[in-house]
Amino acid sequence: MNYFFKILRFGLPYKRFALFNVLFNFLYAIFSALAYVAMIPMMQILFGSTVKTTVPPTYNGVGEIKNYLEGYFNYKVTYYLEQDSGMALFFVIGIIISLFFLKNIFNYLAMFFITYLRNGVLRDLRNELYKKTTTLPVHFFSEKKKGDLMARISSDVLELQHSFLSILELIVRDPLTIIFSLVVMFSFSVKLTLFVLIFIPLSGGVISQIGKSLKRKSDRVQKEQGEFLSLLEETLGGIKIIKAFNGQNTFIKKFNQSTDRFFNFSNKLLNRQNLASPVSEFLGIVVISILLWYGGKMVLIDQTLNGAIFLSYLGLAYNILTPAKGISKAYYNIKKGDAAALRVLEILEAKDEMQDSPNALEISGLKKEIIFDKISFSYENQKVLDNFSLKIKKGETIALVGASGSGKTTVANLLNRFYDIDSGHLTVDGIPIHEIKKKSLYKITGMVIQDPILFNESVKNSIALGNPAAQFTEIQKAAEIANAAEFIDKLEQGYDTLIGEGGNKLSGGQKQRLSIARAVLKDPDVLILDEATSALDTASEKLVQEALENLMKNRTSLVIAHRLSTIQKADKIVVMNNGKIIETGTHKELIAKKSAYKKLVELQTL
């Protein structure tokens, strides 16, 4: 339960609802016991064994409250009996109905307030998980499956919500109901109640044995749910490739295998969980049966207990069984919730090695230069950059070219601080990049990548992502600079048109121009273009290249390109191979000598 109690801190903002819940559960427990006590006079009337009292009792303080209430009740019943037996019965039934009514009103109010606590914790947990997910470093997501993360935010948090209610029942309502019922039962017969208490721990021990393996079984169910959600996410993202390669059967088989495992794990979990109710009910009936034998002996043979009191006592004993079953059920839910809590805490407590240091600095823009000084970097022990050095002066356009896997995109990722360098120094205006606040670093950089990432928003909101406060006229101007205004105006709802998930209602060139407009509106000091035109046809490329040139004016730019025709105007071209720089120069300088760059140009021309 250690993991689960860590989650309870999310309930602290809602402690007033918890206090109201405790108050009304307290009242519910009192009236639950009193409702059965009130049945004694009715049975005494029916059996003709009412203790007649014609003189009202005297109140002698809290210590004698039980005798006072009992005497007063007998006095009122005697009064009505002397007038009409039916009226006395009606009076007693009215008291019973009132007590049961109040009991259920308090039960409703307790549940009313716990609802705000449960749903508040659910909301705050999901918000915290989402916030944490967006702030974790990029490498965290390369190690986790998207579907598994989705399962943790959805189903695992929902499981915790149910468990959260269970622990409050376990701590408050059901124990209080048992305690108050036992207090009344002791007042009726100490001997009989002690006899009952011998059997309750025995049945509790049997029930706890059933729940021992629930956490492990629940953990397997939740992990498998993450597996098939991951497979579903992959299928939806790659449906075109799956169809094109006729891979439906392969994916169907994988999905069926995952759901089969989920089916088997769920069956084992639910069968173990479902065993709790019949076992606890059977044990309860065994206790009641033994109670009937022992109590019946006290009534009929020993004559040490009144029959009407014994019947009410049986009602109170049964009143204990229901919360006892509730406690066992809550115990199972908490065991399941503990497994969910562990999976949620893995995200919430995940360490962000790249979080801002306490003394991190704000920067407002690039003033002089960016310097990569003898940088080395590896992905999972595979070296990608080796002794890489490069200076990018403010206003310069630097192009990185080379074969796939030569480390070009890694340079861009390090400049955005998506990853931290292994060795060397990376500085912005002389400040080490890890000493700059990430938010201010992201403010001065803008990206346009090969496959533009767009969200299911309107055209207007898609452009305004990096600058939500922008005026509509500014959005229009950004679209014009990006050569996007023409196609936007032709859309059915213009700038208010929804572009679909991933921008699937737009062509490749339109999506790219929209992502350029987004970068234009952000107006970054440092622009990173990662193969921004390589996936486009010639016509789209021309429009996009014009838009990029508009975007790059008077701006520091780092351009990664496969199409070498797009970088001829760069101030410096850096040719890379296996994580190292093998040559640098302008287009003319590199073409003028027998360079690796010249060979690349000739290959593309051919």
Secondary structure by P-SEA (a helix, b strand, c coil): caaaaaaccccccaaaaaaaaaaaaaaaaaaaaaaaaaaaaaaaaaacccccccbbbbbccccaaaaaaaaaaaaaaaaaaaccaaaaaaaaaaaaaaaaaaaaaaaaaaaaaaaaaaaaaaaaaaaaaaaaaaaccaaaaaaccaaaaaaaacaaaaaaaaaaaaaaaaaccaaaaaaaaaaaaaaacaaaaaaaaaaaaaaaaaaaaaacaaaaaaaaaaaaaaaaaaaaaaaaacaaaaaaacaaaaaaaaaaaaaaaaaaaaaaaaaaaaaaaaaaaaaaaaaaaaaaaaaaaaccccccccaaaaaaaaaaaaaaaaaaaaaaaaaaaaaaaaaaaaaaaaaaacccccccccbbbbbccccccccccbbbbbccccccccbbbbbbcccbbbbbbbcccccaaaaaaaaaccccccbbbbbccccccccccaaaaaaabbbbccccccccccaaaaaacccccccaaaaaaaaaaaccaaaaaacccccccccccccccccaaaaaaaaaaaaaaacccbbbbccccccccaaaaaaaaaaaaaaacccbbbbbcccccccccccbbbbbccccccccccaaaaaacccaaaaaaaaaac
